[in-house]
């Protein structure tokens, strides 16, 4: 499991909440998403 800072973790949780309807329960591959917000925002890993 990757560790993210608090802002990134909140973003990931919000995306999971949004995409749960589509059956996505974890975000390992950002191609599952319509956009790649993690890369676009430059969120750093801890």
VEXDREN-2710 file (C-alpha; in Angstrom, 1 decimal):
% VEXDREN-2710
k/r/px/py/pz
1/UNK/0.0/0.0/0.0
2/UNK/1.3/3.4/-0.9
3/UNK/1.3/6.2/1.7
4/UNK/0.0/9.6/0.7
5/UNK/-0.1/12.9/2.5
6/UNK/-3.4/13.9/4.0
7/UNK/-4.6/16.0/1.1
8/UNK/-3.8/13.2/-1.4
9/UNK/-5.6/10.7/0.8
10/UNK/-8.7/12.9/1.0
11/UNK/-8.7/13.2/-2.8
12/UNK/-8.3/9.4/-3.2
13/UNK/-11.2/8.8/-0.8
14/UNK/-13.4/11.3/-2.6
15/UNK/-12.6/9.6/-6.0
16/UNK/-13.3/6.2/-4.5
17/UNK/-16.6/7.4/-3.2
18/UNK/-17.5/8.7/-6.7
19/UNK/-16.4/5.7/-8.6
20/UNK/-17.8/3.0/-6.2
21/UNK/-20.9/3.0/-8.3
22/UNK/-18.8/1.7/-11.2
23/UNK/-17.4/-1.1/-9.2
24/UNK/-14.0/0.5/-8.5
25/UNK/-13.0/-0.2/-4.9
26/UNK/-9.3/0.8/-5.1
27/UNK/-7.2/3.1/-7.2
28/UNK/-4.0/1.3/-8.2
29/UNK/-4.2/2.2/-11.9
30/UNK/-5.3/5.7/-12.7
31/UNK/-6.4/4.6/-16.1
32/UNK/-9.6/3.5/-14.2
33/UNK/-10.4/7.2/-13.8
34/UNK/-11.6/9.6/-16.5
35/UNK/-8.8/12.0/-15.5
36/UNK/-5.5/11.5/-13.7
37/UNK/-5.9/14.1/-10.9
38/UNK/-3.0/12.7/-8.9
39/UNK/-0.4/13.2/-11.7
40/UNK/-2.0/16.5/-12.9
41/UNK/-1.9/18.1/-9.4
42/UNK/1.6/16.9/-8.7
43/UNK/0.7/15.3/-5.4
44/UNK/3.8/14.0/-3.7
45/UNK/4.2/10.6/-2.1
46/UNK/5.5/10.5/1.4
END
